[in-house]
Amino acid sequence: MDDTTFGEPPRKRARTTSLQEQPEPVPADNSSESPAWDQLQSPYHLADYYTDQNNSPTLPISSDPFQSPAASWTQDGFSQDPGYLASQEELRCILFSLANSTAPTRVSSPDIVGRFELAEQSPRSKKYQPERRGELLQSSLSSRRRIEYLKNYVAEVAPWLDMFDSQCTFRQQVPVLARSFPALSYAMLAISARQIERKNGVRNWFDSLELYQEAIRRLSPLLQLRDPKIVAACVLLCCLEMMSARAQDWRRHLEGCAALFDAFGIHGFSQGILQAVFWCYARMDLCGALISDGTQTTLLHPSKWLPEGYQTEDAHQLFQSVKSPDMHANYAVYLCVKATELVSDRTKYVELGEDNGCTPERFRTRWLSLWNDLQCWFSERPSELLPVQTVNRKPFPHILFVHWAAISSNQLYHTACILLLKMMPKDIRLPRSQTLFPLWHARRICGISLANPHQGCLNNSIQPLWIAGQLFSHVSEHEEIIRLIQSIEAETGWGTCWRIRDLEVAWGCSGMR
């Protein structure tokens, strides 16, 4: 692509080859014009500062709740590519700059597109015409591959982004918005290319890296714009990073988006595209909390998931007032987050001596309230979230749903119940019920994944399967879970098999395979 298209001076980038060529990867050129790249030897450099509107470091944020140690994973080489690492830090810089912006906090109106066009133009390109944008988007990518990636985005990627959204925002609305917003278009193409590379086991070259870098380059001039399309692009790029990130890295990849949502006041009841984008992020944030194994809750505190002025006690009524299967499914996400929060608070109070108010009396009250909320969720499920067929088989029942949101939301209900039952206060007495047996919930988590092949729900089932899988002791159960996790990685391209090693350690059979 000609970097002077919009009258910009040519920029040195980690990748400068056309997407139509596929040479061997080259080391990153750290002389990029992006700020502070010459000091990128330390992976903490840009992560340790907020930046002002000129991308200049301002305030140290080492104690910020959104920060975690840096790390990387080499499963297919992507996460250690020098160009990727530099671009990843640049994206984090952009996200924290947006979050720390002094611009008005309201989300911009549709006329932002006009201001975006002005931001991209320079004195050397005053004759730039918006209708040329489609031509420019294709200039560095062959038409055949661009169509391939778009088709894959619609067929493979968008469904798991939209699995709790009957309006199919990512499949229907985002591609339309991307036609006039290059950063979003490149983000779509990048995540689609990455999914294909992961699924096909590509290891020597990454179209997705070039597209990922181009999306970030297009975001750089837009730091002062509060446009929903910017948020959507950032979440897509975050999803791309998560696809091949190891467990220890998840929170690092989510930190920028968490800060962005917090600063912009985006929550689960925001309107339009922002609501869809929020819940897409929220499910990833929940996965990160589940990965922490009881030590942490979500990066975006659960109180920020509700509109300003609402308290935890208002959540049930707030979710029920929407009266849609999608929002009832989102309520399961929220309740599971509340379970991770309670587990984390109690762990820190008991094991670390943290004075967070989670005394035995307060813990008991919160436990009972959350347990009752979960059982209300289960009993109040709309018909769309009920199974259409349950077949009792060994080792796990097969439980079939026809609504996408029903699959993961029911798994998350069972996951939250297991988390609570593992630390149930001894003095609580509840009516005898199958819901009080962790193994009942664990078998249903596995059975739901076995019976429902929806890719997005398979991706999101990994942490529930990890939590459920630890409870089983028979070799036939272990083998079934291992086959299931292996099939998920093969089918979706998401890195999942690392959880097999964790389960083998939990089962006491590490190194036997």
LINFENLIN-V538696 format. One record per residue. N is the residue number from 1. RES is the residue in three letters. PSI is psi in degrees with one decimal (999 if undefined). BURIAL is # if it has 24 or more other C-alpha atoms within 12 Angstrom, else .. D_FIRST is the distance of its C-alpha to the first C-alpha in Angstrom with 2 decimals. Layout:
N/RES/PSI/BURIAL/D_FIRST + N/RES/PSI/BURIAL/D_FIRST
This chain:
1/MET/141.4/#/0.00 + 2/ASP/112.2/./3.78 + 3/ASP/-5.1/./6.03 + 4/THR/10.7/./8.79 + 5/THR/-44.0/#/8.39 + 6/PHE/21.9/#/11.40 + 7/GLY/14.4/./13.08 + 8/GLU/148.5/./12.34 + 9/PRO/148.5/./12.84 + 10/PRO/139.2/./10.33 + 11/ARG/139.1/./11.28 + 12/LYS/132.3/./12.45 + 13/ARG/162.0/#/11.76 + 14/ALA/-30.4/#/13.78 + 15/ARG/127.6/#/11.10 + 16/THR/-0.2/#/8.50 + 17/THR/157.2/#/8.55 + 18/SER/151.4/./6.86 + 19/LEU/-14.0/#/8.96 + 20/GLN/-9.3/./10.72 + 21/GLU/157.1/./12.23 + 22/GLN/65.8/./14.83 + 23/PRO/175.5/./16.21 + 24/GLU/148.4/./18.69 + 25/PRO/145.4/#/17.80 + 26/VAL/153.8/./17.72 + 27/PRO/153.3/./19.48 + 28/ALA/146.4/#/17.97 + 29/ASP/104.4/#/17.59 + 30/ASN/11.3/#/19.96 + 31/SER/19.8/./19.38 + 32/SER/153.6/#/16.74 + 33/GLU/-9.6/./17.45 + 34/SER/146.3/#/18.48 + 35/PRO/137.4/#/22.27 + 36/ALA/14.8/#/24.52 + 37/TRP/-25.4/#/22.13 + 38/ASP/-8.4/./24.30 + 39/GLN/23.0/./27.11 + 40/LEU/3.3/#/25.59 + 41/GLN/-35.5/./28.08 + 42/SER/124.4/./30.21 + 43/PRO/-10.7/#/28.83 + 44/TYR/-5.9/#/31.04 + 45/HIS/-61.3/#/29.67 + 46/LEU/-21.2/#/27.56 + 47/ALA/-16.0/#/29.61 + 48/ASP/3.0/#/32.66 + 49/TYR/143.8/#/31.74 + 50/TYR/164.8/#/30.99 + 51/THR/153.4/#/28.69 + 52/ASP/-170.7/#/29.22 + 53/GLN/-15.6/#/27.01 + 54/ASN/14.2/./25.30 + 55/ASN/22.0/#/24.65 + 56/SER/134.9/./27.58 + 57/PRO/138.6/./30.03 + 58/THR/-68.9/./33.23 + 59/LEU/133.1/./35.61 + 60/PRO/138.7/./36.28 + 61/ILE/32.2/./36.19 + 62/SER/-25.5/./37.56 + 63/SER/6.0/./40.27 + 64/ASP/138.5/./38.07 + 65/PRO/-12.7/./38.85 + 66/PHE/-0.8/#/35.21 + 67/GLN/143.9/#/34.67 + 68/SER/164.6/#/35.28 + 69/PRO/149.5/./34.92 + 70/ALA/150.8/#/31.60 + 71/ALA/171.7/./31.38 + 72/SER/169.0/#/29.17 + 73/TRP/143.8/#/29.73 + 74/THR/29.5/./28.85 + 75/GLN/-44.7/./29.69 + 76/ASP/14.8/#/26.57 + 77/GLY/-18.3/#/24.95 + 78/PHE/-45.2/#/22.25 + 79/SER/-10.8/#/24.18 + 80/GLN/3.6/#/24.63 + 81/ASP/128.3/#/21.17 + 82/PRO/-38.2/#/20.71 + 83/GLY/-37.7/#/17.14 + 84/TYR/-45.4/#/18.59 + 85/LEU/-42.0/#/21.58 + 86/ALA/-42.2/#/19.78 + 87/SER/-35.0/#/17.60 + 88/GLN/-43.7/#/20.81 + 89/GLU/-34.9/#/22.65 + 90/GLU/-40.4/#/20.05 + 91/LEU/-41.7/#/20.46 + 92/ARG/-40.1/#/24.20 + 93/CYS/-43.0/#/24.04 + 94/ILE/-45.5/#/22.35 + 95/LEU/-45.7/#/24.97 + 96/PHE/-29.6/#/27.90 + 97/SER/-42.5/#/26.76 + 98/LEU/-45.2/#/26.72 + 99/ALA/-31.2/#/30.08 + 100/ASN/6.5/#/31.53 + 101/SER/145.7/#/30.33 + 102/THR/4.3/./33.17 + 103/ALA/163.3/./31.79 + 104/PRO/144.9/./34.07 + 105/THR/-8.8/./34.28 + 106/ARG/148.9/./34.34 + 107/VAL/139.8/#/31.42 + 108/SER/158.6/./29.77 + 109/SER/171.4/./30.63 + 110/PRO/-19.8/./28.39 + 111/ASP/1.8/./27.81 + 112/ILE/-28.1/./25.38 + 113/VAL/-39.8/#/22.57 + 114/GLY/-42.0/./23.46 + 115/ARG/-31.9/./23.40 + 116/PHE/-42.0/#/20.05 + 117/GLU/-39.1/#/18.64 + 118/LEU/-36.8/./20.41 + 119/ALA/-33.1/#/19.13 + 120/GLU/-22.8/#/15.46 + 121/GLN/158.6/#/16.44 + 122/SER/171.0/./17.52 + 123/PRO/-25.2/./19.93 + 124/ARG/-4.2/./17.34 + 125/SER/40.6/./15.99 + 126/LYS/-20.8/./19.35 + 127/LYS/10.8/./18.88 + 128/TYR/134.2/./16.11 + 129/GLN/131.8/./17.37 + 130/PRO/-33.3/#/17.24 + 131/GLU/-14.5/./17.34 + 132/ARG/-10.0/./13.82 + 133/ARG/-41.8/./12.66 + 134/GLY/-39.2/./13.12 + 135/GLU/-40.3/./11.06 + 136/LEU/-35.6/#/8.00 + 137/LEU/-27.1/#/8.85 + 138/GLN/-5.9/#/8.94 + 139/SER/-30.8/./5.97 + 140/SER/9.2/#/4.93 + 141/LEU/125.4/#/8.69 + 142/SER/147.4/./11.55 + 143/SER/-38.6/./14.03 + 144/ARG/-46.8/./16.74 + 145/ARG/-34.4/./15.44 + 146/ARG/-44.6/#/14.35 + 147/ILE/-40.3/./17.91 + 148/GLU/-45.3/./19.37 + 149/TYR/-38.2/#/18.10 + 150/LEU/-43.0/#/19.21 + 151/LYS/-42.0/./22.51 + 152/ASN/-37.2/#/23.04 + 153/TYR/-47.3/#/22.41 + 154/VAL/-41.6/#/25.04 + 155/ALA/-35.8/#/27.47 + 156/GLU/-41.2/#/27.32 + 157/VAL/-51.5/#/25.76 + 158/ALA/-38.6/#/26.78 + 159/PRO/-36.4/#/30.45 + 160/TRP/-17.7/#/30.92 + 161/LEU/-30.2/#/29.29 + 162/ASP/9.9/#/31.64 + 163/MET/-18.5/#/34.73 + 164/PHE/21.5/#/36.76 + 165/ASP/99.7/#/35.41 + 166/SER/-19.0/#/36.99 + 167/GLN/-8.7/./34.74 + 168/CYS/52.7/#/31.76 + 169/THR/-45.5/#/29.55 + 170/PHE/-26.9/#/26.64 + 171/ARG/-34.3/#/26.88 + 172/GLN/-44.4/./27.59 + 173/GLN/-42.8/#/26.73 + 174/VAL/-45.0/#/23.62 + 175/PRO/-34.2/#/21.50 + 176/VAL/-45.7/./22.75 + 177/LEU/-33.9/#/21.95 + 178/ALA/-21.5/#/18.41 + 179/ARG/-27.6/#/17.71 + 180/SER/14.1/#/17.89 + 181/PHE/90.4/#/16.75 + 182/PRO/-38.2/#/13.16 + 183/ALA/-41.4/#/14.45 + 184/LEU/-38.5/#/17.09 + 185/SER/-46.5/#/15.04 + 186/TYR/-35.4/#/12.87 + 187/ALA/-41.7/#/16.27 + 188/MET/-49.3/#/17.84 + 189/LEU/-37.7/#/15.45 + 190/ALA/-46.5/#/15.70 + 191/ILE/-33.0/#/19.49 + 192/SER/-44.9/#/19.83 + 193/ALA/-40.5/#/17.93 + 194/ARG/-39.1/#/20.06 + 195/GLN/-40.4/#/23.18 + 196/ILE/-44.0/#/22.63 + 197/GLU/-43.4/#/22.07 + 198/ARG/-44.2/#/25.19 + 199/LYS/-36.6/#/27.24 + 200/ASN/-0.2/./26.47 + 201/GLY/31.3/#/26.88 + 202/VAL/130.2/./23.52 + 203/ARG/-15.6/#/23.83 + 204/ASN/-22.6/./21.76 + 205/TRP/150.5/#/18.13 + 206/PHE/105.0/#/16.60 + 207/ASP/-37.5/#/13.77 + 208/SER/-32.9/#/15.26 + 209/LEU/-43.6/#/14.60 + 210/GLU/-41.1/#/10.80 + 211/LEU/-39.7/#/11.27 + 212/TYR/-46.5/#/14.11 + 213/GLN/-38.3/#/12.39 + 214/GLU/-37.8/#/9.72 + 215/ALA/-42.6/#/12.88 + 216/ILE/-41.3/#/14.68 + 217/ARG/-37.8/#/12.28 + 218/ARG/-24.7/#/12.67 + 219/LEU/-28.5/#/16.37 + 220/SER/-42.6/#/16.96 + 221/PRO/-2.4/#/17.57 + 222/LEU/21.7/#/19.86 + 223/LEU/-24.7/#/22.64 + 224/GLN/2.4/#/25.30 + 225/LEU/129.7/#/24.75 + 226/ARG/76.2/#/27.05 + 227/ASP/133.3/#/25.41 + 228/PRO/-29.8/#/26.32 + 229/LYS/-31.8/#/22.76 + 230/ILE/-44.3/#/21.81 + 231/VAL/-43.3/#/24.73 + 232/ALA/-42.6/#/23.79 + 233/ALA/-41.9/#/20.26 + 234/CYS/-39.8/#/21.98 + 235/VAL/-39.3/#/24.57 + 236/LEU/-42.1/#/22.17 + 237/LEU/-34.2/#/20.46 + 238/CYS/-42.2/#/24.04 + 239/CYS/-41.6/#/24.97 + 240/LEU/-45.5/#/22.22 + 241/GLU/-39.4/#/23.65 + 242/MET/-25.3/#/27.15 + 243/MET/-33.2/#/26.59 + 244/SER/17.7/#/26.95 + 245/ALA/145.1/#/28.62 + 246/ARG/166.5/#/32.17 + 247/ALA/-41.8/#/34.95 + 248/GLN/-16.7/#/35.37 + 249/ASP/-9.0/#/31.83 + 250/TRP/-46.6/#/31.93 + 251/ARG/-35.7/#/33.26 + 252/ARG/-40.0/#/30.73 + 253/HIS/-23.3/#/27.87 + 254/LEU/-16.1/#/29.85 + 255/GLU/-44.7/#/30.95 + 256/GLY/-44.7/#/28.16 + 257/CYS/-38.8/#/28.47 + 258/ALA/-45.2/#/32.25 + 259/ALA/-36.9/#/32.19 + 260/LEU/-47.6/#/29.94 + 261/PHE/-40.5/#/32.32 + 262/ASP/-47.6/#/35.29 + 263/ALA/-36.9/#/34.15 + 264/PHE/-7.7/#/33.14 + 265/GLY/29.4/#/36.29 + 266/ILE/130.9/#/34.57 + 267/HIS/-176.2/#/37.16 + 268/GLY/-10.7/#/38.26 + 269/PHE/16.7/#/39.66 + 270/SER/162.1/#/36.82 + 271/GLN/155.4/./36.08 + 272/GLY/-140.7/#/33.39 + 273/ILE/-29.1/#/30.09 + 274/LEU/-33.4/#/31.06 + 275/GLN/-44.2/#/34.01 + 276/ALA/-42.1/#/32.03 + 277/VAL/-40.5/#/29.49 + 278/PHE/-48.9/#/32.45 + 279/TRP/-27.6/#/34.26 + 280/CYS/-46.4/#/31.25 + 281/TYR/-42.7/#/31.02 + 282/ALA/-38.4/#/34.83 + 283/ARG/-35.8/#/35.21 + 284/MET/-39.9/#/32.94 + 285/ASP/-40.1/#/34.92 + 286/LEU/-42.7/#/38.11 + 287/CYS/-40.6/#/36.98 + 288/GLY/-39.4/#/36.43 + 289/ALA/-40.0/#/39.95 + 290/LEU/-36.4/#/41.43 + 291/ILE/-32.2/#/39.81 + 292/SER/-9.3/#/41.59 + 293/ASP/47.7/#/44.84 + 294/GLY/-1.1/#/46.87 + 295/THR/-20.8/#/45.85 + 296/GLN/155.6/#/43.37 + 297/THR/-162.6/#/42.58 + 298/THR/155.8/#/39.26 + 299/LEU/-44.6/#/37.08 + 300/LEU/110.5/#/37.35 + 301/HIS/140.9/#/41.12 + 302/PRO/-29.2/#/42.78 + 303/SER/-24.2/#/44.27 + 304/LYS/-4.0/#/40.80 + 305/TRP/-16.6/#/40.33 + 306/LEU/157.3/#/42.93 + 307/PRO/154.5/./42.90 + 308/GLU/135.8/./44.32 + 309/GLY/-11.8/./48.09 + 310/TYR/144.4/./48.49 + 311/GLN/170.1/./50.13 + 312/THR/-37.5/#/50.21 + 313/GLU/-20.8/./53.44 + 314/ASP/-6.9/./51.69 + 315/ALA/-45.2/#/49.01 + 316/HIS/-50.9/#/51.05 + 317/GLN/-38.2/./51.96 + 318/LEU/-47.4/#/48.47 + 319/PHE/-40.2/#/46.83 + 320/GLN/-29.3/#/49.71 + 321/SER/-23.0/./49.52 + 322/VAL/-31.6/./46.18 + 323/LYS/58.5/./47.91 + 324/SER/146.1/#/45.03 + 325/PRO/-36.5/#/44.53 + 326/ASP/-46.6/#/41.05 + 327/MET/-29.3/#/42.48 + 328/HIS/-37.2/#/45.38 + 329/ALA/-41.7/#/42.93 + 330/ASN/-31.5/#/41.11 + 331/TYR/-34.5/#/44.57 + 332/ALA/-38.5/#/44.90 + 333/VAL/-47.1/#/41.74 + 334/TYR/-44.1/#/43.31 + 335/LEU/-36.7/#/46.67 + 336/CYS/-37.2/#/45.19 + 337/VAL/-42.0/#/43.49 + 338/LYS/-32.9/#/46.90 + 339/ALA/-42.5/#/48.35 + 340/THR/-34.4/#/45.92 + 341/GLU/-44.1/#/46.80 + 342/LEU/-44.6/#/50.50 + 343/VAL/-44.7/#/50.28 + 344/SER/-45.5/#/48.26 + 345/ASP/-43.2/#/50.67 + 346/ARG/-39.4/#/53.68 + 347/THR/-45.0/#/52.29 + 348/LYS/-34.9/./51.59 + 349/TYR/-43.6/./55.02 + 350/VAL/-46.7/./56.96 + 351/GLU/-29.2/./55.17 + 352/LEU/-5.5/./53.71 + 353/GLY/24.2/./56.37 + 354/GLU/132.8/./53.87 + 355/ASP/75.6/./55.72 + 356/ASN/10.2/./53.64 + 357/GLY/4.1/./56.62 + 358/CYS/59.9/#/56.37 + 359/THR/165.5/./60.09 + 360/PRO/-41.0/./61.91 + 361/GLU/-44.9/./63.17 + 362/ARG/-38.3/./59.85 + 363/PHE/-43.3/#/58.08 + 364/ARG/-43.4/#/60.66 + 365/THR/-46.0/./60.20 + 366/ARG/-39.2/#/56.40 + 367/TRP/-49.4/#/56.68 + 368/LEU/-42.5/#/59.08 + 369/SER/-44.8/./57.09 + 370/LEU/-39.1/#/53.86 + 371/TRP/-43.3/#/55.71 + 372/ASN/-38.0/./57.28 + 373/ASP/-40.1/#/53.95 + 374/LEU/-41.3/#/52.55 + 375/GLN/-32.0/#/55.57 + 376/CYS/-42.0/./55.30 + 377/TRP/-45.9/#/51.68 + 378/PHE/-42.1/#/52.89 + 379/SER/-23.7/./55.84 + 380/GLU/9.9/#/54.01 + 381/ARG/131.5/#/51.13 + 382/PRO/164.9/./50.51 + 383/SER/-31.3/./51.04 + 384/GLU/-23.3/#/47.34 + 385/LEU/8.2/#/47.29 + 386/LEU/149.0/#/50.36 + 387/PRO/145.3/#/50.27 + 388/VAL/-18.2/./51.10 + 389/GLN/134.4/./52.51 + 390/THR/122.3/./53.74 + 391/VAL/119.6/./54.97 + 392/ASN/109.5/./56.94 + 393/ARG/163.6/./55.89 + 394/LYS/141.3/./56.09 + 395/PRO/-9.8/#/54.68 + 396/PHE/144.0/#/52.72 + 397/PRO/150.9/#/53.18 + 398/HIS/120.0/#/50.49 + 399/ILE/111.1/#/49.69 + 400/LEU/132.8/#/47.61 + 401/PHE/154.4/#/45.90 + 402/VAL/-17.9/./44.23 + 403/HIS/129.0/#/42.45 + 404/TRP/-47.2/#/39.27 + 405/ALA/-22.7/#/40.25 + 406/ALA/-32.6/#/43.69 + 407/ILE/-62.1/#/42.52 + 408/SER/-35.0/#/41.01 + 409/SER/-39.6/#/43.25 + 410/ASN/-38.1/#/46.37 + 411/GLN/-39.7/#/45.10 + 412/LEU/-33.8/#/44.47 + 413/TYR/-48.9/#/47.98 + 414/HIS/-37.0/#/49.45 + 415/THR/-46.5/#/47.35 + 416/ALA/-38.9/#/48.55 + 417/CYS/-41.2/#/52.11 + 418/ILE/-44.2/#/51.94 + 419/LEU/-42.7/#/50.68 + 420/LEU/-41.4/#/53.60 + 421/LEU/-28.2/#/56.21 + 422/LYS/-19.0/#/55.42 + 423/MET/35.5/#/56.60 + 424/MET/127.9/#/59.10 + 425/PRO/137.2/./61.85 + 426/LYS/-25.3/./65.06 + 427/ASP/3.1/./67.26 + 428/ILE/132.3/./65.36 + 429/ARG/118.2/./67.19 + 430/LEU/152.3/./65.44 + 431/PRO/138.1/./66.84 + 432/ARG/130.1/./66.39 + 433/SER/155.4/./63.34 + 434/GLN/-25.0/./60.86 + 435/THR/-12.4/#/58.17 + 436/LEU/1.7/#/59.89 + 437/PHE/112.4/./59.10 + 438/PRO/-36.0/#/55.75 + 439/LEU/-31.0/#/55.88 + 440/TRP/-44.7/#/56.08 + 441/HIS/-41.0/#/52.82 + 442/ALA/-42.6/#/51.24 + 443/ARG/-35.7/#/52.25 + 444/ARG/-33.1/#/50.77 + 445/ILE/-47.6/#/47.42 + 446/CYS/-41.8/#/47.24 + 447/GLY/-34.1/#/48.64 + 448/ILE/-43.8/#/46.07 + 449/SER/-36.2/#/43.17 + 450/LEU/-32.7/#/44.99 + 451/ALA/-13.2/#/45.56 + 452/ASN/108.4/#/42.30 + 453/PRO/7.9/#/39.14 + 454/HIS/126.5/#/36.69 + 455/GLN/-43.2/#/33.66 + 456/GLY/-39.0/#/33.22 + 457/CYS/-30.4/#/36.91 + 458/LEU/-44.6/#/36.85 + 459/ASN/-46.4/#/34.17 + 460/ASN/-2.5/#/36.26 + 461/SER/-8.0/#/39.45 + 462/ILE/-47.6/#/38.84 + 463/GLN/-42.6/#/40.48 + 464/PRO/-39.6/#/43.34 + 465/LEU/-35.5/#/43.91 + 466/TRP/-45.7/#/44.08 + 467/ILE/-41.7/#/46.61 + 468/ALA/-41.9/#/48.61 + 469/GLY/-30.5/#/48.44 + 470/GLN/-19.0/#/50.21 + 471/LEU/-9.3/#/53.32 + 472/PHE/147.7/#/53.95 + 473/SER/-16.0/./56.22 + 474/HIS/142.9/./56.72 + 475/VAL/-32.2/./54.80 + 476/SER/-35.5/./54.14 + 477/GLU/-41.8/#/52.42 + 478/HIS/-46.0/#/50.33 + 479/GLU/-40.0/./49.27 + 480/GLU/-41.7/#/48.31 + 481/ILE/-41.2/#/46.15 + 482/ILE/-45.7/#/44.43 + 483/ARG/-39.6/./43.69 + 484/LEU/-46.8/#/42.36 + 485/ILE/-41.1/#/39.96 + 486/GLN/-40.7/#/38.73 + 487/SER/-31.9/#/38.14 + 488/ILE/-45.1/#/36.15 + 489/GLU/-42.2/#/33.60 + 490/ALA/-35.8/#/33.46 + 491/GLU/-36.6/#/33.11 + 492/THR/-23.8/#/30.66 + 493/GLY/-8.2/#/28.60 + 494/TRP/139.7/#/29.79 + 495/GLY/115.2/#/31.41 + 496/THR/-23.6/#/35.10 + 497/CYS/-14.1/#/37.25 + 498/TRP/-25.7/#/37.68 + 499/ARG/-21.9/#/40.21 + 500/ILE/-44.6/#/42.28 + 501/ARG/-40.1/#/43.01 + 502/ASP/-41.1/#/43.96 + 503/LEU/-38.5/#/46.29 + 504/GLU/-36.7/#/47.89 + 505/VAL/-43.7/./48.73 + 506/ALA/-33.7/./50.21 + 507/TRP/-10.0/./52.20 + 508/GLY/24.6/./53.46 + 509/CYS/25.7/./52.12 + 510/SER/133.6/./49.24 + 511/GLY/-1.0/./48.84 + 512/MET/-19.4/./51.03 + 513/ARG/999/./48.29
